[in-house]
Amino acid sequence: MKAQSGYDRTVAVHPYNPSGYNRNRVYPLLHMDEFLSIDDFKDPVLVRKYISDESDYEKLESLYEQKKAGSSLCLFNVTMQNHSAYDDRDYKFADPVKLTDISLQPEAEQYLSLIKMSDDALENMLEYFEKVDEPVLIAFFGDHQPHLPDYFYKNIMGELPDELSQKDAMKRYQVPFMIWANYGIKSSQIDKISINYLSTLMMETAGLKLTEFQKFLLDMYQDIPSISANGFYDRQGNLYGWDDLDEADEKLQEWIREYRIVQYNYLFDEKNRKDDHFQLSGTSK
């Protein structure tokens, strides 16, 4: 990670069991210097049975305060507070969210109450980093929507999840994100972007060097702004499923072919891997 990012120290944080999703094995393979798990939190505030976002963000602030003056720090943090299920009847929220439609209770109320706590914790963290002297950039995003009962989605979307059209099904995978900095960056609203582009957008926003692969993604983004296992959108907002890829124009099909080749080369083709394509060179983008 140091060689590829230029950071002096890189730390992964997840306030839960280190073996989850093999994080204790994966993060070292991603060249993270350290991995902090539930074992590294002393007397945290718990929300239900999980470490709160408040305590999680305080850990990030502590890591920042511990770094050497003038050194750089990269943190990759995955929170745990809002994990399902949302049926804990014993936990009492100080400021619960109440829904007027009784048919959407109680799981949705518990989830939204958790989100309210997350919003407050995030506000506190941003206020903290807004006041530090060094430049700080934070990319914040959700990895998926909540696992709530099917009747919840039928109430808000009109159909059961298995009966949704492809367009409406894609909406279930939409999550908000933001890139925030304590210094002047250009403000913008992005209509569509998928997770594969997010790190590139973050590095471009920060003015950091890009790998050849990231430059490839920037070019691909101009024609295919969102792509996932469920399909992709073109620049005009047309949605394509993988079963109707041949209905897309040749330029889009070529992007998909090239993307698959690059992915295969990086993930599986160890003998012929183009390592320099995925590592930083000495030149800026």
Protein Blocks (a to p, Z undefined) as FASTA:
>chain_A
ZZmnopabdcddddbdfkgghlmmmmmmnopabdcdfklpghiacehjbccfklmmmmmm
mmmmmpcehiacddddddfklpccfkbfkbccfbdcddfblklpmklmmmmmmmmmmmmm
mmmmmmmmmmpmbdcddddddfbdcdddfklmmmmnopafklpcfklmmmmmgccddddd
fbdcdddddfbdcfklmmmmmmmmnopacdfklmmmmmmmmmmmbccfkbccdfkopacd
fklmmmpcfklmmmmmmmmmmmmmmmmmmmlocfklmpccfbdZZ
